[in-house]
């Protein structure tokens, strides 16, 4: 289901652009790029899942997980035809309910209280891009992002770790000012080997950008 959603997002973002092309002249004249995009919460959906309450006993469980996915923005300066440098900010949050189940007079379990909670990650990273294939219709590239990761939660606690992003393969389509991208890679945010907030999430992402 998730793969189908990303395919639809990719196709939808590319359709208005496939009839355009970027030439060497436009690349040299439009060195600045701004883009916004969305990436999947792959790690979050695998790591954080509803806890069952099948036993008829009082208990506290975390349930009803929801995920924003990864919303990000990036600025890139194209130094030359194959190298670009800039910065990226990525945000993702996970929400859930902390449910307390109790027993009534007949021994039946019921939901006594539900406390909404959340945690989030903000990754602020310088980014580097290497474009190794130019065509009038598409550009193929890879990239690296390295910086700081901020992990916070509903109690107001924040911890700072290390953020690492990798773009294993990126596809850019567009000419003149507007363009679209689709990327495969990953994003991690950790303080240590035992304090891991994100581990290789954001496998797929799409974005829309503007060159000037």
C-alpha positions in Angstrom: 0.0 0.0 0.0 2.8 2.4 0.9 4.7 1.7 -2.2 1.6 2.4 -4.3 1.1 5.7 -2.6 4.6 6.8 -3.3 4.3 5.8 -7.0 1.2 7.9 -7.3 2.9 10.8 -5.6 5.9 10.4 -7.9 3.7 10.3 -11.1 1.6 13.2 -10.0 4.6 15.4 -9.3 6.3 14.5 -12.6 3.4 14.7 -15.1 3.5 18.6 -15.4 7.3 18.5 -15.9 8.0 15.7 -18.3 7.4 17.9 -21.3 10.1 20.3 -20.2 13.9 20.0 -20.3 16.9 21.6 -18.6 19.9 22.6 -20.8 23.5 23.5 -19.9 22.6 27.1 -20.3 19.7 27.0 -17.8 21.9 25.1 -15.4 24.6 27.8 -15.4 22.0 30.6 -15.2 19.9 29.1 -12.4 22.3 27.9 -9.7 19.9 28.2 -6.7 17.3 25.6 -5.8 14.6 25.6 -3.2 12.4 22.5 -2.7 9.9 21.0 -0.3 9.2 17.3 -0.1 7.7 14.3 1.8 9.4 11.0 2.8 8.0 7.8 4.2 8.1 7.0 8.0 9.5 3.5 7.3 11.4 3.0 10.6 8.7 4.5 12.7 5.9 2.3 11.4 8.1 -0.8 12.0 9.4 0.2 15.4 6.3 1.8 17.0 3.2 -0.4 16.9 0.1 -0.7 19.0 0.5 -2.8 22.2 -2.3 -5.3 22.7 -4.7 -5.4 25.6 -6.2 -8.9 25.1 -5.7 -10.0 28.7 -8.6 -9.1 31.0 -6.5 -7.4 33.6 -5.7 -3.8 34.5 -2.9 -2.4 32.3 -1.4 0.6 30.6 -0.7 0.3 26.9 0.4 2.5 24.0 -2.0 2.4 21.1 -3.4 4.3 18.1 0.0 5.3 16.6 -0.1 7.9 13.9 2.8 9.2 11.9 3.4 12.5 10.0 6.1 11.1 7.8 9.0 13.3 7.0 8.4 16.8 5.8 11.5 18.5 4.6 12.9 21.6 2.9 16.2 22.1 1.2 18.2 24.9 -0.3 21.0 23.9 -2.8 23.6 26.0 -4.6 24.8 24.3 -7.8 28.5 25.1 -7.8 29.0 23.5 -11.2 27.4 20.9 -13.4 28.2 18.0 -11.1 28.5 19.4 -7.5 26.0 21.2 -5.2 26.1 22.3 -1.6 23.3 23.5 0.7 21.3 22.7 3.7 18.2 20.5 4.6 15.8 20.6 7.5 13.7 17.5 8.1 10.8 17.1 10.5 8.9 14.0 11.5 6.6 13.2 14.5 4.9 10.1 16.0 1.7 10.4 18.0 0.0 7.8 20.2 -2.5 7.3 23.0 -1.4 6.1 26.4 -4.5 4.1 27.4 -5.3 2.9 30.9 -7.6 -0.2 31.1 -9.3 -1.1 34.4 -11.9 -3.7 35.5 -15.5 -3.1 36.4 -17.4 -4.8 39.2 -18.1 -7.8 36.9 -14.4 -8.2 36.0 -14.8 -6.8 32.5 -12.0 -4.6 31.1 -12.9 -1.1 30.1 -10.9 2.0 28.9 -10.6 4.2 31.9 -8.5 7.0 30.4 -6.7 7.9 27.2 -3.8 10.4 27.3 -2.5 11.6 23.9 1.3 11.8 23.7 3.9 12.4 21.0 7.6 12.6 20.1 9.4 14.2 17.2 12.7 14.5 15.4 14.2 17.6 13.7 17.3 17.0 11.6 19.3 20.1 10.6 22.0 19.1 8.1 24.4 20.6 5.6 23.8 18.7 2.3 26.1 17.8 -0.6 24.9 16.6 -4.0 26.9 14.9 -6.8 25.2 14.8 -10.2 26.7 12.2 -12.5 24.3 12.1 -15.4 22.8 15.1 -17.3 20.2 14.8 -20.0 17.8 17.3 -21.4 15.0 15.5 -19.7 16.5 14.1 -16.5 19.4 14.5 -14.1 20.6 11.6 -11.9 22.5 12.3 -8.7 23.5 11.0 -5.3 23.8 13.0 -2.0 24.9 13.2 1.6 23.6 15.1 4.6 25.4 15.3 7.9 24.4 17.4 10.9 22.5 17.6 14.2 19.4 15.7 15.2 17.0 17.0 17.8 14.7 14.5 19.6 11.8 15.9 21.7 8.6 14.7 23.3 5.4 15.7 25.0 7.1 16.4 28.3 9.2 19.1 26.8 12.4 17.1 26.9 14.9 17.5 24.1 18.1 15.6 23.3 20.6 16.4 20.6 22.3 13.7 18.6 23.9 13.1 15.2 21.9 13.1 12.0 23.0 11.3 8.8 21.2 11.2 5.5 22.1 9.4 2.3 20.6 9.8 -1.1 21.7 6.7 -2.9 19.8 7.5 -6.1 18.0 10.7 -7.0 16.0 11.6 -10.2 15.3 15.2 -11.1 13.0 16.2 -14.0 12.3 19.7 -15.1 13.4 22.8 -16.9 13.4 26.6 -16.5 12.2 27.1 -12.9 10.0 24.3 -11.7 11.1 20.7 -11.3 10.3 17.5 -9.4 12.4 14.9 -7.8 12.2 11.3 -6.6 14.8 9.8 -4.3 15.8 6.5 -2.7 18.0 6.6 0.4 17.7 6.8 4.2 17.9 9.0 7.3 19.2 8.3 10.8 19.2 10.2 14.1 21.0 8.8 17.1 22.8 10.0 20.2 24.8 6.8 20.7 24.6 3.1 19.7 22.0 2.6 22.4 20.1 5.8 22.1 18.7 5.5 18.5 15.8 7.8 17.6 15.7 7.1 13.8 17.5 4.3 12.0 17.5 4.3 8.2 14.0 5.8 7.8 12.8 7.9 4.9 13.6 5.3 2.2 11.6 7.0 -0.5 10.7 10.6 -0.9 9.4 13.0 -3.5 9.7 16.8 -3.8 8.8 19.8 -5.9 11.3 22.6 -6.3 12.0 26.0 -7.9 15.3 27.1 -9.5 16.4 30.7 -9.8 
